[in-house]
Amino acid sequence: MGISMKNSFLSNTPVKRDVMRKDFFTPNHIPAEERMQSIAFSILLFAYGTYGVWVNDLYTRQAAKGIHLHDVPAWIIYGAIICACLVLSHFYNVG
């Protein structure tokens, strides 16, 4: 009753999976604590980028030295920061 037949990724042989078990693997499951940490880091990163663009001085640290970005380069990096925030905070649970 609780057995699912699905073709394997690498071959055409069916793989038996017990879908009624409680410890069944869910592919995109992220623990709540890790999800909250990622969301908090995304908010801080977004706030840092917004402040840097607001004062027109976005500081990025690279190795031993840092770079102060102004105007267009700052906006380009700010766009990358927004993309990173969306990726970090966009976790979903498949189940």
Backbone hydrogen bonds, N-H to C=O, Kabsch-Sander energy under -0.5 kcal/mol:
donor,donor_aa,acceptor,acceptor_aa,energy
4,S,17,R,-2.7
6,K,4,S,-0.6
6,K,15,V,-1.5
8,S,13,T,-1.7
15,V,6,K,-3.4
17,R,4,S,-1.6
19,V,2,G,-2.5
19,V,17,R,-1.1
20,M,2,G,-0.6
21,R,18,D,-0.9
24,F,21,R,-0.9
29,H,26,T,-1.3
30,I,28,N,-0.5
35,R,31,P,-2.3
36,M,32,A,-2.5
37,Q,33,E,-2.1
38,S,34,E,-2.1
39,I,35,R,-2.2
40,A,36,M,-2.5
41,F,37,Q,-2.4
42,S,38,S,-2.2
43,I,39,I,-2.3
44,L,40,A,-2.3
45,L,41,F,-2.6
46,F,42,S,-2.5
47,A,43,I,-2.4
48,Y,44,L,-2.5
49,G,45,L,-2.4
50,T,46,F,-2.6
51,Y,47,A,-2.5
52,G,48,Y,-2.4
53,V,49,G,-2.1
54,W,50,T,-2.4
55,V,51,Y,-2.3
56,N,53,V,-0.6
57,D,52,G,-2.5
58,L,69,L,-2.4
59,Y,57,D,-0.7
60,T,58,L,-0.5
60,T,67,I,-2.9
62,Q,65,K,-2.7
65,K,62,Q,-1.5
67,I,60,T,-3.3
69,L,58,L,-3.0
69,L,67,I,-0.6
74,A,70,H,-0.6
75,W,71,D,-2.0
76,I,72,V,-2.3
77,I,73,P,-2.2
78,Y,74,A,-2.3
79,G,75,W,-2.0
80,A,76,I,-1.7
81,I,77,I,-2.3
82,I,78,Y,-2.3
83,C,79,G,-2.1
84,A,80,A,-2.3
85,C,81,I,-2.4
86,L,82,I,-2.2
87,V,83,C,-2.1
88,L,84,A,-2.6
89,S,85,C,-2.1
90,H,86,L,-0.9
91,F,89,S,-1.2
94,V,92,Y,-0.6
95,G,93,N,-0.6
